[in-house]
Amino acid sequence: MYICLMDQDLIRLNKRMSELGYCSRRQADKLIEAGRVLVNGTVAVMGMKVLADDSILVDGQKIEKTSDKPVYLAFNKPVGIVCTTDTRVEKNNIIDFINFPTRIFPIGRLDKMSKGLILLTDDGDIVNKILRASNKHEKEYIVTVNKSISQTFINRMAGGIPILGTKTRKCKVEKISDRTFKIILTQGLNRQIRRMCEYMNYDVISLKRTRIMHIHLDVAEGQYRELTDQELAELHEVLKHSKKTASHR
């Protein structure tokens, strides 16, 4: 007896791993490329499609959805914690530090020496909607540098700085005190604020993220909380028209 599988019965492996709450699609692609994913006992390849009941293993462990209700957390990351889900590599990783009872992963990153707000979830589809620079979602930081801040520094930072082969998008910068400023970005280049300051011959002494979109940092360092119903409702409303991918296909 032959069963005809319609195209709609199949789903891309990276999307399936995201739906199961294991990781984002981008992280799934990295795991697949590294040969760490098996589908029905066979090493997965990039772009492959699977059925909903196919067996998916990562590093020999089967992945499956543990809850129908997605998890959304706001965490106040301390300095020294690394934003990675690879618990085999990093001792001070965010997953072991939080020790949440079900699998979650961070939405984006804060580098090891930075602190403050980071969101974690098991909802893989929401990740790129928040992170993609073209969606222009705001992230706010408080930064302290090693010397007095000039008006030239404020103006140059706000107008765009050449780093990583491009010029940073215009942003809001406000002086708070002699050596501390607030900056609101709508993009997230690698170590962007530190690189911008370095270009201006300033060293970052401390960097703290205080807001992502409408979600504010309001828990003690090293603590987390679940997003409120109001925050979630606003988040889904804001993200309704956000693109998950550049092509939005």
Rosetta silent file (secondary structure, phi, psi, omega in degrees, C-alpha in Angstrom):
SEQUENCE: MYICLMDQDLIRLNKRMSELGYCSRRQADKLIEAGRVLVNGTVAVMGMKVLADDSILVDGQKIEKTSDKPVYLAFNKPVGIVCTTDTRVEKNNIIDFINFPTRIFPIGRLDKMSKGLILLTDDGDIVNKILRASNKHEKEYIVTVNKSISQTFINRMAGGIPILGTKTRKCKVEKISDRTFKIILTQGLNRQIRRMCEYMNYDVISLKRTRIMHIHLDVAEGQYRELTDQELAELHEVLKHSKKTASHR
SCORE:     score description
SCORE:     0.000 S_00000001
   1 L     0.000  128.778 -177.666    0.000    0.000    0.000 S_00000001
   2 L  -108.074  138.075  177.746    1.453    3.366   -1.021 S_00000001
   3 L  -110.648  124.774  179.282    0.694    6.635    0.694 S_00000001
   4 L   -85.955  119.671  179.506    0.997    9.800   -1.359 S_00000001
   5 L   -90.990  118.635  175.998    2.585   12.574    0.683 S_00000001
   6 L   -75.877  155.361 -179.682    1.357   15.994   -0.257 S_00000001
   7 H   -57.527  -34.466 -177.456    3.798   18.895   -0.173 S_00000001
   8 H   -71.152  -14.243  177.167    1.842   20.467    2.685 S_00000001
   9 H   -76.169  -19.564 -176.667    2.550   17.380    4.838 S_00000001
  10 L   -99.424  147.950  179.581    6.264   18.202    4.725 S_00000001
  11 E  -139.582  144.642  178.527    7.993   20.989    6.596 S_00000001
  12 E   -59.012  141.174 -176.870   11.565   22.234    6.527 S_00000001
  13 H   -58.689  -42.788 -178.494   13.651   20.662    9.269 S_00000001
  14 H   -64.073  -36.203  177.894   14.866   23.984   10.660 S_00000001
  15 H   -68.611  -40.072  179.254   11.273   25.221   10.943 S_00000001
  16 H   -62.836  -42.557  178.581   10.190   21.980   12.649 S_00000001
  17 H   -63.755  -35.148  176.859   12.995   22.303   15.213 S_00000001
  18 H   -67.929  -44.470  179.335   11.870   25.881   15.822 S_00000001
  19 H   -61.680  -33.484  179.518    8.221   24.824   16.245 S_00000001
  20 L   -76.235   -5.084  177.660    9.277   22.211   18.781 S_00000001
  21 L    79.319   19.761 -178.597   10.878   24.996   20.825 S_00000001
  22 L   -81.570  -42.163 -177.449   14.391   23.599   20.523 S_00000001
  23 L  -169.376  176.536  174.944   16.083   26.605   18.932 S_00000001
  24 L   -75.724  166.444  178.752   15.694   29.312   16.299 S_00000001
  25 H   -62.484  -39.358  179.615   15.832   28.410   12.608 S_00000001
  26 H   -63.100  -43.668  178.048   19.267   29.976   12.291 S_00000001
  27 H   -65.411  -37.123  177.749   20.584   27.925   15.207 S_00000001
  28 H   -60.791  -43.391  179.100   18.970   24.819   13.710 S_00000001
  29 H   -59.653  -39.577  179.130   20.824   25.408   10.444 S_00000001
  30 H   -64.919  -40.715  179.036   24.114   25.595   12.338 S_00000001
  31 H   -66.484  -41.607  178.826   23.383   22.302   14.114 S_00000001
  32 H   -63.613  -46.061 -179.215   22.402   20.633   10.834 S_00000001
  33 H   -61.940  -32.027 -179.652   25.514   21.936    9.074 S_00000001
  34 L   -81.473   -0.811  178.541   27.672   20.603   11.923 S_00000001
  35 L    74.414   22.936 -176.291   26.205   17.104   11.451 S_00000001
  36 L   -95.358    0.592 -176.517   24.684   17.051   14.941 S_00000001
  37 E  -114.418  131.976  174.835   21.102   16.354   13.805 S_00000001
  38 E  -115.965  138.286  173.842   19.651   12.950   12.910 S_00000001
  39 E  -120.134  115.954 -176.760   16.259   12.397   11.286 S_00000001
  40 L    51.919   39.252  176.134   14.942    8.852   11.626 S_00000001
  41 L    85.926   -1.083 -178.646   18.511    7.701   12.266 S_00000001
  42 E  -112.359  139.950  179.588   20.042    9.454    9.251 S_00000001
  43 E   -62.128  127.486 -177.388   22.319   12.496    9.388 S_00000001
  44 L   -72.277  155.851  175.991   20.296   15.531    8.343 S_00000001
  45 L  -126.087  157.910 -178.710   21.275   17.811    5.474 S_00000001
  46 L   -59.925  135.164  175.337   20.567   21.486    4.876 S_00000001
  47 L    84.677   -2.414 -177.201   17.165   22.233    3.375 S_00000001
  48 L   -70.102  156.113  178.973   15.661   18.807    4.007 S_00000001
  49 E  -113.986  151.568 -176.300   11.974   18.428    4.816 S_00000001
  50 E  -134.586  167.224  172.799   10.378   16.232    7.451 S_00000001
  51 L   -95.690  160.791 -176.193    7.007   14.998    8.615 S_00000001
  52 L   -61.664  -30.156 -177.376    5.499   16.033   11.946 S_00000001
  53 L   -99.200    9.427  176.234    5.999   12.561   13.425 S_00000001
  54 L   -66.686  147.074  178.343    9.585   12.063   12.206 S_00000001
  55 L   -83.971  121.618 -179.819   12.158   11.350   14.924 S_00000001
  56 E  -118.190  123.472  179.341   14.632   14.251   15.313 S_00000001
  57 E  -119.433  139.531  172.102   17.718   13.860   17.493 S_00000001
  58 E  -120.476  121.156 -176.970   20.344   16.448   18.392 S_00000001
  59 L    53.063   37.227  176.311   23.558   15.030   19.832 S_00000001
  60 L    83.911   -3.250 -178.793   21.700   11.757   20.367 S_00000001
  61 E  -106.436  128.296 -179.686   18.841   13.308   22.347 S_00000001
  62 E   -70.350  137.778  177.221   15.331   13.280   20.909 S_00000001
  63 L  -106.998  136.112  178.374   13.671   16.678   20.745 S_00000001
  64 L  -154.283  154.736 -176.476    9.946   17.044   21.286 S_00000001
  65 L   -70.549  130.585 -178.450    7.571   19.749   22.411 S_00000001
  66 L   -97.022  -17.428 -177.905    7.114   19.776   26.183 S_00000001
  67 L  -155.456  146.403  177.719    4.297   22.311   26.373 S_00000001
  68 L   -81.689  -16.695 -179.038    1.722   23.897   24.073 S_00000001
  69 L   -96.145  117.555 -179.567    2.116   27.266   25.813 S_00000001
  70 L   -63.026  152.683  177.974    5.234   29.156   24.686 S_00000001
  71 L  -103.091  134.150  175.521    7.652   30.502   27.305 S_00000001
  72 E  -134.802  116.704 -176.808    8.739   34.156   27.253 S_00000001
  73 E  -120.660  147.024  169.768   11.180   35.367   29.898 S_00000001
  74 E  -111.030  121.048 -173.382   12.856   38.690   30.704 S_00000001
  75 E  -122.356  138.612  176.058   16.249   38.069   32.334 S_00000001
  76 E   -97.275   95.786 -174.634   18.742   40.484   33.900 S_00000001
  77 E   -74.044  128.294  173.403   22.053   39.021   32.711 S_00000001
  78 L   -79.277  161.911  171.371   25.093   39.593   34.939 S_00000001
  79 L   -61.057  139.839  177.137   28.573   40.283   33.579 S_00000001
  80 L   100.314  -14.042  178.175   30.441   37.035   32.890 S_00000001
  81 L   -91.446  134.716 -176.349   27.476   34.992   31.636 S_00000001
  82 E   -99.899  132.260 -178.085   27.705   33.878   28.000 S_00000001
  83 L   -84.054   75.175  177.343   24.608   33.937   25.757 S_00000001
  84 L  -138.895  151.094  174.832   24.929   30.475   24.228 S_00000001
  85 L   -96.420   -3.765 -178.742   22.845   27.318   24.312 S_00000001
  86 L   -82.983   86.903 -176.287   25.913   25.129   23.768 S_00000001
  87 L   -71.701  -10.539  178.588   26.371   23.928   27.326 S_00000001
  88 L   -75.682  -26.489 -171.742   29.176   21.590   26.215 S_00000001
  89 L   -96.722  -51.163 -172.646   31.478   24.508   25.381 S_00000001
  90 L  -102.290  124.281  179.375   30.831   27.341   27.818 S_00000001
  91 L   -69.404  -45.133 -177.898   30.852   26.757   31.563 S_00000001
  92 L   -94.484   54.328 -177.863   29.213   30.092   32.428 S_00000001
  93 E   -88.860  156.211 -174.036   26.431   29.807   29.855 S_00000001
  94 H   -64.849  -31.377 -177.212   23.021   31.438   30.208 S_00000001
  95 H   -68.551  -49.081  178.625   21.095   28.148   30.046 S_00000001
  96 H   -66.258  -34.660 -178.491   22.846   26.513   32.998 S_00000001
  97 H   -64.886  -47.134 -179.421   22.741   29.793   34.959 S_00000001
  98 H   -72.995  -39.106  178.313   18.956   30.197   34.655 S_00000001
  99 L    56.500   46.750  179.045   18.311   26.434   34.964 S_00000001
 100 L   -71.790  145.035 -173.739   14.771   26.728   33.604 S_00000001
 101 L   -66.116  -22.540  175.980   12.804   23.428   33.760 S_00000001
 102 L  -120.421  165.307 -175.781   12.146   23.313   29.981 S_00000001
 103 L   -71.272  128.994  175.193   14.394   24.108   27.043 S_00000001
 104 L  -135.727  168.942  177.812   14.635   27.806   26.172 S_00000001
 105 E  -148.111  152.599 -178.175   17.102   29.910   24.219 S_00000001
 106 E   -73.941  145.607  173.293   18.100   33.594   24.177 S_00000001
 107 L   -92.166  100.725 -175.805   16.727   36.009   21.601 S_00000001
 108 L    81.848 -159.633 -174.156   19.929   37.620   20.405 S_00000001
 109 L  -143.109  159.136  159.764   22.973   38.229   22.551 S_00000001
 110 L  -128.257  132.821 -177.091   24.703   40.407   25.076 S_00000001
 111 L   -65.823  165.953 -171.612   28.466   39.934   25.064 S_00000001
 112 L   -55.819  -36.554 -175.995   30.140   38.371   28.088 S_00000001
 113 L   -90.414    1.056  177.211   31.225   41.673   29.627 S_00000001
 114 L  -101.052  162.807 -178.992   27.830   43.373   29.168 S_00000001
 115 E  -137.643  174.862  174.980   24.803   43.069   31.429 S_00000001
 116 E   112.184 -157.443 -168.385   21.095   43.789   31.491 S_00000001
 117 E   -72.213  129.495  169.034   17.933   42.745   29.698 S_00000001
 118 E  -142.097  140.827  179.557   17.795   39.734   27.432 S_00000001
 119 E   -96.045  145.184  176.068   14.697   37.820   26.392 S_00000001
 120 E  -130.800  149.543 -175.553   14.511   34.028   26.309 S_00000001
 121 E  -156.961  172.473  166.759   11.864   31.822   24.747 S_00000001
 122 L  -117.491   12.727 -179.914   11.031   28.450   23.241 S_00000001
 123 L   -97.667   93.035 -174.723    9.157   30.151   20.392 S_00000001
 124 H   -65.099  -28.727 -176.589   11.578   29.935   17.482 S_00000001
 125 H   -69.638  -22.443 -175.427    9.374   31.837   15.037 S_00000001
 126 H   -83.235  -18.240 -170.896    9.499   35.046   17.064 S_00000001
 127 H   -59.395  -57.278 -176.236   13.302   35.312   17.153 S_00000001
 128 H   -66.811  -28.034  177.545   14.053   36.751   13.705 S_00000001
 129 H   -62.665  -35.860  179.532   11.049   39.076   13.903 S_00000001
 130 H   -80.404  -40.495 -170.770   12.659   40.761   16.904 S_00000001
 131 H   -83.154  -30.582 -171.591   16.270   40.610   15.752 S_00000001
 132 L   -61.303  124.468 -174.042   16.105   41.480   12.063 S_00000001
 133 H   -59.097  -32.701 -177.059   17.505   45.000   11.640 S_00000001
 134 H   -65.802  -18.641  178.253   15.036   45.881    8.867 S_00000001
 135 H   -80.850  -13.688  171.472   12.206   45.640   11.407 S_00000001
 136 L    56.101   43.221  176.369   13.801   48.549   13.344 S_00000001
 137 L   -82.848  134.640 -173.768   12.819   47.446   16.857 S_00000001
 138 L   -77.151  143.252  170.055   14.417   49.631   19.539 S_00000001
 139 E  -133.199  132.245 -173.711   16.939   48.477   22.126 S_00000001
 140 E  -113.463  138.768 -176.237   18.116   50.901   24.825 S_00000001
 141 E  -134.203  149.186  169.428   21.457   50.876   26.640 S_00000001
 142 E  -111.720  125.425 -172.454   23.204   52.815   29.399 S_00000001
 143 E  -127.285  133.795  173.535   26.948   53.068   28.759 S_00000001
 144 E  -113.082  132.884 -178.256   29.821   54.368   30.889 S_00000001
 145 E  -116.191  178.503 -168.679   33.129   55.189   29.200 S_00000001
 146 L   -88.021   -3.195  179.852   36.659   55.940   30.408 S_00000001
 147 L  -153.532  172.999 -175.414   36.737   59.713   29.892 S_00000001
 148 L   -59.774  140.724 -178.910   34.548   62.799   29.622 S_00000001
 149 L   -91.019  126.164  178.567   31.933   62.764   26.885 S_00000001
 150 L   -94.949  164.642  176.165   32.055   65.681   24.450 S_00000001
 151 H   -66.750  -31.971  175.940   29.210   67.016   22.332 S_00000001
 152 H   -60.699  -42.829  177.504   31.199   65.929   19.296 S_00000001
 153 H   -58.152  -48.605 -179.070   31.127   62.358   20.629 S_00000001
 154 H   -59.915  -47.024 -177.721   27.324   62.518   21.080 S_00000001
 155 H   -65.159  -42.640 -179.247   26.759   63.960   17.614 S_00000001
 156 H   -67.463  -42.816  178.792   29.071   61.506   15.859 S_00000001
 157 H   -61.122  -42.254 -178.557   27.607   58.486   17.638 S_00000001
 158 H   -69.794  -31.592 -175.529   24.076   59.589   16.758 S_00000001
 159 H   -82.764  -16.934 -179.643   24.936   60.286   13.126 S_00000001
 160 L   118.072  134.391 -176.869   26.546   56.939   12.356 S_00000001
 161 L  -122.549  135.891  177.602   29.989   55.402   12.797 S_00000001
 162 E   -75.870  112.104  175.245   31.930   53.331   10.212 S_00000001
 163 E  -141.861  152.137  173.477   32.458   49.822   11.634 S_00000001
 164 L    51.509   37.177  175.924   32.569   46.309   10.187 S_00000001
 165 L    76.481   12.124  178.629   32.595   47.594    6.617 S_00000001
 166 E  -144.733  178.811  175.489   29.425   49.645    6.970 S_00000001
 167 E  -113.715  129.648 -177.021   28.101   52.774    8.646 S_00000001
 168 L   -62.523  149.387  178.638   25.852   52.345   11.651 S_00000001
 169 L   -65.728  145.910  176.477   22.265   53.469   11.344 S_00000001
 170 L   -55.454  142.689 -174.901   21.405   56.870   12.828 S_00000001
 171 L  -145.115  173.868  178.949   20.351   56.493   16.453 S_00000001
 172 E   -96.134  128.211  179.497   19.336   58.425   19.558 S_00000001
 173 E  -132.799  131.078 -177.988   22.149   59.343   21.969 S_00000001
 174 E  -134.663  128.433  177.872   21.718   61.335   25.184 S_00000001
 175 E   -74.669  129.884  179.857   24.371   62.406   27.670 S_00000001
 176 E  -101.885  -43.170  177.187   23.447   61.417   31.242 S_00000001
 177 E  -150.344 -172.328 -174.061   26.571   62.479   33.132 S_00000001
 178 L   -53.622  -38.513 -175.809   30.218   63.333   32.480 S_00000001
 179 L  -125.126   11.086 -176.760   31.106   59.778   31.395 S_00000001
 180 E  -125.911  138.027  178.079   27.724   58.086   30.958 S_00000001
 181 E  -139.472  160.058  174.336   25.272   58.184   28.049 S_00000001
 182 E  -106.420  138.351  178.908   22.072   56.518   26.874 S_00000001
 183 E  -135.746  136.026  179.255   21.882   55.093   23.354 S_00000001
 184 E  -118.106  115.978 -177.365   18.881   53.628   21.509 S_00000001
 185 E  -106.112  153.438  171.687   19.689   51.357   18.562 S_00000001
 186 L  -121.734   21.708  174.156   17.493   49.783   15.900 S_00000001
 187 L  -145.604  170.654 -176.115   20.163   47.374   14.680 S_00000001
 188 L  -143.872   65.912  175.950   22.467   44.899   16.351 S_00000001
 189 L   -68.868  157.635 -177.917   25.870   44.591   14.749 S_00000001
 190 L   -58.131  121.209  179.640   28.456   42.486   16.551 S_00000001
 191 L    49.072   43.397 -169.922   29.702   44.390   19.631 S_00000001
 192 H   -58.566  -51.475 -175.557   28.262   47.485   17.976 S_00000001
 193 H   -65.293  -41.419  179.009   28.397   49.983   20.856 S_00000001
 194 H   -62.624  -42.190 -179.879   31.889   48.945   21.919 S_00000001
 195 H   -67.316  -38.675  178.263   33.159   49.235   18.340 S_00000001
 196 H   -62.634  -44.090  178.910   31.489   52.639   17.915 S_00000001
 197 H   -65.493  -41.849  178.872   33.137   53.916   21.088 S_00000001
 198 H   -59.457  -40.031  178.556   36.506   52.479   20.082 S_00000001
 199 H   -59.796  -34.122 -179.591   36.295   54.336   16.777 S_00000001
 200 L   -89.831   11.156  179.098   35.853   57.551   18.775 S_00000001
 201 L    65.120   36.604  173.930   38.849   56.610   20.990 S_00000001
 202 L  -118.999  145.153  173.789   36.712   55.794   24.035 S_00000001
 203 L  -105.659  137.399  177.990   36.789   52.561   26.038 S_00000001
 204 E   -80.848  124.802  176.796   33.577   51.113   27.460 S_00000001
 205 E   -90.744  -42.226  175.502   33.746   50.603   31.227 S_00000001
 206 E  -147.785  147.098 -178.586   30.218   49.251   31.632 S_00000001
 207 E  -140.004  122.872 -176.397   27.350   48.502   29.255 S_00000001
 208 E  -132.337  126.018  175.719   23.820   47.701   30.386 S_00000001
 209 E   -88.265  128.366 -174.705   20.744   47.041   28.245 S_00000001
 210 E  -112.484  -12.108 -177.972   17.648   48.481   29.909 S_00000001
 211 E  -156.487  141.682  168.328   14.923   48.020   27.294 S_00000001
 212 E  -125.901  112.445 -175.687   13.948   45.889   24.300 S_00000001
 213 L    56.555 -120.339 -179.124   11.037   47.474   22.430 S_00000001
 214 L   -96.528    4.132 -176.004    8.364   48.080   25.124 S_00000001
 215 E   -98.030  121.071 -174.575    9.846   45.602   27.617 S_00000001
 216 E  -103.979  151.979  175.916   11.861   47.240   30.409 S_00000001
 217 L   -74.753  115.573 -177.149   14.481   45.835   32.760 S_00000001
 218 L  -144.134   24.747  175.189   12.769   45.602   36.149 S_00000001
 219 L  -124.129  157.701 -178.667   14.200   42.553   37.915 S_00000001
 220 L   -65.132  154.771  179.156   17.312   42.192   40.082 S_00000001
 221 L   -56.782  132.277 -179.601   20.587   41.153   38.463 S_00000001
 222 L    86.339   -0.594 -178.723   20.662   37.394   37.901 S_00000001
 223 L  -109.849  161.699  176.597   16.859   37.097   38.153 S_00000001
 224 E  -138.032  163.776  174.305   14.150   36.533   35.539 S_00000001
 225 E  -144.816  160.302  173.617   10.395   36.871   35.212 S_00000001
 226 E   -79.502  147.168  175.220    7.752   35.829   32.707 S_00000001
 227 L   -64.778  144.667 -179.948    6.419   38.501   30.386 S_00000001
 228 L   -75.483  164.119  178.064    3.035   39.826   31.466 S_00000001
 229 H   -59.838  -38.207  179.746   -0.124   39.246   29.418 S_00000001
 230 H   -66.297  -43.033  178.376   -0.110   42.933   28.493 S_00000001
 231 H   -62.367  -41.503 -179.357    3.543   42.789   27.352 S_00000001
 232 H   -66.617  -41.794  179.790    2.812   39.668   25.284 S_00000001
 233 H   -61.670  -43.807  179.417   -0.276   41.189   23.694 S_00000001
 234 H   -68.336  -37.777  179.409    1.694   44.303   22.719 S_00000001
 235 H   -60.852  -48.498 -178.310    4.649   42.202   21.537 S_00000001
 236 H   -67.670  -32.496  177.597    2.503   40.128   19.181 S_00000001
 237 H   -67.411  -45.552 -179.691    0.730   43.244   17.923 S_00000001
 238 H   -64.102  -38.050 -175.067    4.040   45.014   17.199 S_00000001
 239 H   -84.275   -3.642 -174.717    5.505   41.920   15.521 S_00000001
 240 L   -55.782  -37.295 -178.107    2.418   41.261   13.411 S_00000001
 241 L  -107.518   11.186  179.083    3.908   42.998   10.380 S_00000001
 242 L   -81.587  143.200  179.871    7.573   42.224   11.121 S_00000001
 243 L   -83.788  141.817  175.102    9.474   40.078    8.690 S_00000001
 244 L   -86.171  -29.786 -179.427   11.070   36.810    9.783 S_00000001
 245 L  -135.381  165.373 -177.741   13.433   36.713    6.826 S_00000001
 246 L   -61.683  -37.027 -177.439   14.851   39.198    4.372 S_00000001
 247 L   -86.800  -20.712  179.478   12.726   37.871    1.519 S_00000001
 248 L    57.830   40.866 -179.977    9.632   37.325    3.715 S_00000001
 249 L   -99.261    0.000    0.000    8.627   34.262    1.734 S_00000001
